[in-house]
Amino acid sequence: MDAAIAYAERGWSVIPLHGVNDDSTCTCYLGAECDSPGKHPLHRDWPETASDDPDLVREWWESFRGAPRNVGIVCGKSNLVVIDIDDEEGERRLEQIASEIPPCPQVRTRRGIHLYLSGQVQAAKLTGLDIKAGNGFVVAPPSARVDGGNYEWV
C-alpha cells in the first residue's frame, strides 16, 4: 500500500493488480491456471479508474483485507514510457540505442529490466524491446513475482 500511495503522490496513475499467493499461484479466480499471475488488473475498467489520488489508492488497498495485491502504473496517464527488456536480444538492442536514452529510473524484473522515461509515445513491440506507453501498464515495485522475488528499483 505504501508504494502505491507514494506513486500516486508522485502523480503516477496507479491500479491494483492481482497478487501472487505463497504457492506462486495468482489471486484471481483462475489460481494455478492463470497464465499471468500477479500481472493483470483487479478491475476490468482499469484504464478509466487508474488514479493518482492518494486517498483513493489508500481506500483500494485497505479494502483488500490482507489479500496480496500487486501495484500497476498506467503509462500514458502517468506521462511515462517504459522500455521493457526481457532477453538477450533486448539487451543487444538496448546497447545499440543506449546513447539516445537519458539516465532514468530502472526496475529489475524476473527476466530483465524496465527503464522509466518521461514522455508520450506510441506503444510498440520491437525485436527484443517492448515499449509500454498510452493505456499500457507496468508492474511496479515492490510487487511479488511468481519466482518468489519482487520487482525492485535498481
Phi, psi and omega per residue, in radians:
M1 nan -0.735 -3.089
D2 -1.051 -0.733 3.141
A3 -1.137 -0.769 -3.135
A4 -1.048 -0.753 3.132
I5 -1.153 -0.728 3.127
A6 -1.077 -0.694 3.106
Y7 -1.127 -0.744 3.111
A8 -1.084 -0.746 3.120
E9 -1.099 -0.457 3.103
R10 -1.371 -0.170 -3.135
G11 1.697 0.148 3.123
W12 -1.555 2.421 3.134
S13 -1.456 2.102 -3.009
V14 -1.841 2.584 2.982
I15 -2.344 2.558 3.036
P16 -1.405 2.407 3.088
L17 -1.974 2.720 2.991
H18 -1.016 2.695 -3.130
G19 -1.812 -3.000 3.119
V20 -2.064 2.187 3.087
N21 -1.272 2.918 3.128
D22 -1.000 -0.482 3.141
D23 -1.593 0.299 3.106
S24 1.180 0.325 3.054
T25 -1.679 2.801 3.137
C26 -1.357 2.630 3.078
T27 -1.375 -0.075 3.108
C28 -1.293 3.012 -3.079
Y29 -1.120 -0.314 3.129
L30 -1.387 -0.378 3.117
G31 0.926 -2.082 -3.098
A32 -1.173 -0.319 -3.136
E33 -1.507 -0.116 -3.122
C34 -1.187 2.311 3.140
D35 -1.585 0.053 3.135
S36 -2.529 0.994 -3.033
P37 -1.036 2.223 3.101
G38 1.286 0.170 -3.041
K39 -2.200 0.355 3.108
H40 -2.347 2.634 -3.022
P41 -1.091 2.552 3.075
L42 -1.270 -0.580 -3.103
H43 -1.940 2.440 3.132
R44 -1.173 -0.572 -3.080
D45 -1.623 0.545 -3.054
W46 -0.987 -0.590 3.130
P47 -1.086 -0.561 -3.140
E48 -1.482 -0.583 -3.026
T49 -1.605 -0.172 3.099
A50 -0.882 2.396 -3.013
S51 -2.452 2.590 2.987
D52 -1.919 0.348 3.086
D53 -1.551 1.870 -3.093
P54 -0.972 -0.606 -3.127
D55 -1.178 -0.728 3.107
L56 -1.157 -0.755 3.122
V57 -1.052 -0.748 3.095
R58 -1.042 -0.788 3.114
E59 -1.017 -0.773 3.131
W60 -1.001 -0.937 -3.045
W61 -1.146 -0.631 3.102
E62 -1.169 -0.498 -3.136
S63 -1.300 -0.206 -3.091
F64 -1.365 -0.202 3.061
R65 0.843 0.838 3.054
G66 1.516 -0.146 3.102
A67 -1.175 2.382 -3.125
P68 -1.122 2.300 3.105
R69 -2.360 2.521 3.046
N70 -1.755 2.933 -3.089
V71 -1.928 2.285 3.023
G72 -2.010 2.582 3.056
I73 -2.104 2.160 3.125
V74 -1.428 2.134 -2.968
C75 -1.117 -1.049 -3.041
G76 -1.023 -0.820 3.131
K77 -1.119 -0.340 -3.126
S78 -1.761 0.089 -3.073
N79 0.972 0.749 3.141
L80 -2.109 2.568 2.918
V81 -2.155 2.203 -3.118
V82 -2.055 2.176 3.083
I83 -1.655 2.109 -3.099
D84 -1.811 2.046 3.132
I85 -1.990 2.063 -3.035
D86 -2.061 -0.114 -3.045
D87 -2.658 -3.139 -3.112
E88 -1.095 -0.632 3.101
E89 -1.076 -0.735 3.093
G90 -1.100 -0.703 3.110
E91 -1.111 -0.713 3.091
R92 -1.123 -0.767 3.139
R93 -1.092 -0.723 3.124
L94 -1.087 -0.721 3.103
E95 -1.024 -0.629 -3.133
Q96 -1.175 -0.563 -3.063
I97 -1.931 0.092 -3.050
A98 -0.946 -0.639 -3.101
S99 -1.188 -0.311 -3.138
E100 -1.610 -0.111 -3.095
I101 -1.815 2.143 3.123
P102 -1.249 2.833 3.035
P103 -0.957 2.403 -3.055
C104 -2.683 2.806 3.055
P105 -1.088 2.556 -3.126
Q106 -2.313 2.555 3.119
V107 -2.167 2.303 3.044
R108 -1.454 2.233 3.103
T109 -1.886 -3.060 -3.140
R110 -1.138 -0.712 -3.061
R111 -1.934 -0.055 -3.064
G112 -3.051 -2.256 -3.014
I113 -2.631 2.630 2.994
H114 -1.973 2.339 3.027
L115 -1.864 2.146 -3.101
Y116 -1.704 2.032 3.127
L117 -2.128 2.577 3.053
S118 -1.405 2.528 3.047
G119 2.367 -3.070 -3.132
Q120 -2.344 2.163 3.025
V121 -2.505 3.056 3.041
Q122 -1.354 2.439 3.018
A123 -1.122 2.587 -3.118
A124 -2.709 2.649 3.032
K125 -2.029 1.917 -3.139
L126 -1.904 2.884 3.096
T127 -1.011 1.970 3.099
G128 1.456 -0.192 -3.115
L129 -2.288 2.413 3.039
D130 -2.040 2.041 -3.135
I131 -1.643 1.934 3.141
K132 -1.626 2.192 -3.112
A133 -2.766 -3.095 3.088
G134 0.954 -2.225 3.127
N135 -1.449 0.175 3.043
G136 -1.302 2.774 3.090
F137 -2.382 2.836 3.071
V138 -2.188 2.647 3.003
V139 -1.408 2.258 -3.012
A140 -1.952 2.727 3.058
P141 -1.051 2.599 0.014
P142 -1.688 0.653 -3.080
S143 -0.917 2.555 -3.132
A144 -1.402 2.526 3.071
R145 -1.882 2.806 -3.127
V146 -1.178 -0.328 3.136
D147 -1.500 0.098 3.125
G148 1.633 -0.200 3.100
G149 -1.522 -2.996 3.109
N150 -2.326 2.660 2.931
Y151 -1.111 2.418 -3.114
E152 -2.558 2.546 3.061
W153 -1.195 2.422 3.140
V154 -1.676 nan nan
